[in-house]
Amino acid sequence: MEEQAKRSNEPLFWGLFSAGGMWAAIFAPVMIVIVGFVIPFADAGVLTHLLRLVQYPLSKLFLFAMVVLPIWCALHRILHTLHDMKIYPKRGKLLFYGLAVAWTIQAGYVLFFA
């Protein structure tokens, strides 16, 4: 009987890494302009409109992706950079991916339940 190959969970993490990098490359500059220039120099009408816009579920989902995907990308990159430098932390995957999961849960709680 042929021995079944052990399935890896690495494609999931590489997928989150690539999604986070792409998301950050496309949407981060827009968010930097909005948060850095539009909000500080906006009048009360624009701020009221932005606050109303953030209350919609689709807007919350966008903000959730804006926070979470770059976190996954960054922590995956840090872990593999450590490996490239021949630094192998004990339980490194558990540490970095655990942090990403914890911050994902925290962002979800703050955006959708708080």
N, C-alpha and C positions, 0 to 999 in steps of 0.2 A: 504494500500500500504506500502510495506517495505521501510524503510528509507535507502538510499544508504550510505554506510560507506565512510568516508573521506579517501582518499588515501594519504599516507605519502610519502614525498620525502626522507626520511631517508635511504632507501636502496641504493639510488644513492650515497649518501655521504659515507656510509659504504663501498660501492664498490670502490670508489676512494681511501678511506683510505687503504683498503687491497691491492689494486693494487700498491699504492705508497710504502707501506711497503715492499711488495714483490720485487718490482723493485729496491728499495734502497738496500735491502739485497743481491740481486743477482748482480747488476751492479755497485753499489757504490764502492766496493773494487777494481774492475778493473779500474774504473775511477780515484780513488785515486792513484793507481800505475802509471797510464799513466800521470796524471797531476803532481804528486809529484816526480816521479823518471825519467820517460822516457823523458818528455819534457825538464826539466832543464839540463839533461846531454846528450841531443841528439846533433848530429852534424847538419849541415845545410841541408843535404839531407833528413834526417828523418823529420825535421821540415817542409820542403817544401812538403813532401809527406802527412804529417798530415794536412797541410793547404789545399791541394788539396782535401783530403778526406772529409773535413768538408763542402766543397762546394756542395756536392751531396744532393739532396732532402731527401733521406733516412737517411743520416747522420744527417741532420738538424732535421728530425723527431725523431731520437734517442735522440739527445741532448734536444729537446723539452720535451720528456718524462722524461729524466734524471733530468730536472729542475722542471717540473710541478708536476709530481706524488708525489715526496717526500714532496712538499709544501702542497698538499692536505692532505697527511697523517699526517704531523706535526700539521697543524692547526686543524684538526679533533681531534687529540689526545689531544691537549692543551684544546680545548673546553670541551671535556669529562673529562679531569683531573680536570678542574675547577668545573665541576658538582660533581665529586666525593669528592671534598673538600668542598662541599656545598656553592660554590660561583657561583651565577647565574647572570652574567652580563646582563644588559638590552640590548635587541636585540643582544644577544651573537651570535646566528646563523647568523644573518645578518652581524655582524662585521667580524667573522672568515671566513665564506664562501664568503663574499664579498671581503675580502683580497685575498683569494685564486683565485677568479675569476679575480680580478684586476692583480694579478701577472701572471696568466695564459695568459691574454691578452698581458701584457707587454712582456713576454717571446716569445710569438708568433710573436709579432711585431719585436722584436730585431732579432730573428732568420730568419724570412721569408721576412721581408720588409725593414729592415735597411741596 
